[in-house]
Amino acid sequence: MTAALPSWQSAVDYALAYGKAIWQAMVLGLLLGSALQEFAPRAWIARVLGQASFRSVALGGLLAIPGMMCTCCAAPVVIGLRRASASAAAATAFWLGNTVLNPAALVFMGFVLGWKWSALRLALGIPLVFGTGVSDQPTVPTG
């Protein structure tokens, strides 16, 4: 079996097939993101996820793990978190954690590619998710 040559038609066909496969998850992500903006207590989100501290980043990353969303489905939730006063660091940890630390993806990868690849993804994903947004001081341009 040979691979099809790249073409606009194959790109459109793939996009349509992918859209049919994930549309329910995308709708859920849009609903969750909207619900965060409208119904979540902003004071609580600002208190828990509003700082650029390790605690906020860790909580953002840990909240992502049970979500198990793909990047495109987690994006509306991340926007909802940001609009509800979560820090960029915590929102980034949530966004990255959904895909990188997704337990279903790690198990699937272990069966398909081998457990060493899952362990590598986990070993690199933990510092990526929990270390990306942490900084002691805000960056202020000097000049």
N, C-alpha and C positions, 0 to 999 in steps of 0.2 A: 504494500500500500504506500503510495507516495503522497506527500503533502501537497495541498492545493497551492497554486501560485498566489502571491499576495495581490489583492485587488480591492477596489471599493466595494464590490458586491460581497466579497467574503467578510470584509469589515462590518458592513451593515448586517449581514446574516448573523455574525457573532454577537453584535450589539443587541439585536432583537432576541436571540436565544438567551443571552445573559439577563436581559431585562425581564423576560418571562420567568426565569429561574429565581430572581431575587425581588420581584415587585412587592411581595408581601412584607419582606423584611424592610424594604425601603419605606413603605407606608407606615410600618411600626416605628421606624426611626423618626419620620416626620411627626407622627403623633406624640412620641416621647419628647422630642425637642420642643414642640409647641406646648405640651403640658408643663414642661419645666419652666418655660417663660411665663406662663399664665398662673400656674397653681403652686409652684414650689415657693416656700418661704425664702425670700431673698436674703434676709438677715442670717438665716441658718446656713445657706450656701456660702455667703460671704464669710461667715465665721469658720466654716469647715474647709472650704476650698478656695477661699479668697486670697490667701497669702502665697507668695512665691517661696514657700518653705518646703523642707523635705516632708513634713507632715502632710501638707496639702497635696503635694505630688504623690506621696505614697497612697493617700486615700483615693485620689483620682485614679491611680493605676489599679488599686484593689477593687474599686467599684466597677471597673471595666471587665474584669475577669468573668463574672457570671453573665455579662451581657452577650458575649460571644458574637458580636456583630462584625461585618466586614467594614472596611474603611468608608465606603460610600453610604452605608446605612448608619454608621456612628456619627458622621459629619453633622446631621441636623441636631443630634443630641449635644454635640460639642458646641454648636452655635447657641443652643438653648442654655447650656451651662455658662457660657461667656456672657450672654445677655442677662443671666440671673446672678451676676457678680462673681463667678468663679474666676480665679486667676488664669492667665494664659498657660502657666506651668502645669496647673492641675488639669486643665482642659486638654492640653497636649498629652499628658500622661494617660488620661482616659482614652483619647483617640488612639494612641499607639498601643495601649494595653489591650484594646478590643481585638486587634488583629494579631499582634506579636505573641501575646500570652493566651490566646484563645485555646482552651483545653481541647476542644474538638479538633482543631487544626493540628495541635501537637500530637494527638493520638493518631489521627489520620496520616500525618507525616511519618510517624514511627512505623506504621504498618507498610506504607508505600516505599519510603526511602530508607528506612532503618532507624533504630532508636538513637544512633549516634548523631544523626541530623537533627532529631527532635531535641536532644540534649544540647547541641550547639545552638539551636535557635533559642532555647530557654536560657542558656548561659549568656548569650549576647543580648537577649531581649530584656532580661531583668535590669541590667545597667542602662539600657536604652530607655526603657519606660520610666524607671525610677530616678534616673540621673540627668535626663535631658533638660528639664526645666528648672533645676535647682541652682540657685545662685545666692551667695551671701548678701550681695549688695546689688541694687539696680545699676545697670550700665548707664552712665551719664557721659555723653560725648564731651570731650575737652577741646578747647580750641581757641 
